[in-house]
Amino acid sequence: MNASYLLLTTIIILLVAFLYLSWIFVSNEIENKDKSKTNRRDFLYTASYTLGAVGVAAAAWPLIHQMNPDASVKALSTTEVDISTIELGKSITVLWRGKPVFIRRRTQEEIVEAQNIKLSDLKDPQDDKDRVKKPEWLVMLGVCTHLGCVPLGNKGDYKGWFCPCHGSHYDTSGRIRKGPAPTNLEIPKYEFIDNNTIKIG
């Protein structure tokens, strides 16, 4: 559920609870006082509480509604990439939400190498099959998990990616193997629309 609508629902529930408690309070006041003297005052209490609650809701709605992203932001939340021209062993970099995304078409050698690594040898243990939807295609954020630099492809001790800023080495699955980076390169949400198109986001 959208966070703004969840917030609005919470506010409405609190307003209903407030009105209910106010009604109980006024009812008790009516019972404890002389009706001939307090009917007008009780009516004013109830009317004031009701108008106050309506006013709070009316004032809160524009604030909550402005939290929703506009159409341009929603359009940028996903991007479709044509991968039909990427050759085996080659990579491309695309921008998604202002961040680089590496899309690599791995060779059979790279796939086998990534799949045969022992998890006990990894700083951030993760199977290759858990990082890809199709073994041939690796899609990941091109942002080093140490300090946010952009690693270089086909570099480093593990034939994957190398971050020259502080010396982090990633393998052909984008997993950290050596250096200060604490975790593997992040895998974004993506899906294959067809054999030639990937939708990121």
Secondary structure, 3 states (H helix, E strand, C coil): CCHHHHHHHHHHHHHHHHHHHHHHHHHHHHHHCCHHHHHHHHHHHHHHHHHHHHHHHHHHHHHHHCCCCCHHHHHHCCEEEECCCCCCCCEEEEEECCEEEEEEECCHHHHHHHHCCCHHHCCCCCCHHHCCCECCEEEEECCCCCCCCCCEEEECCCCEEEECCCCEEECCCCCEEECCCCCCCCCCCEEEEECCEEEEC
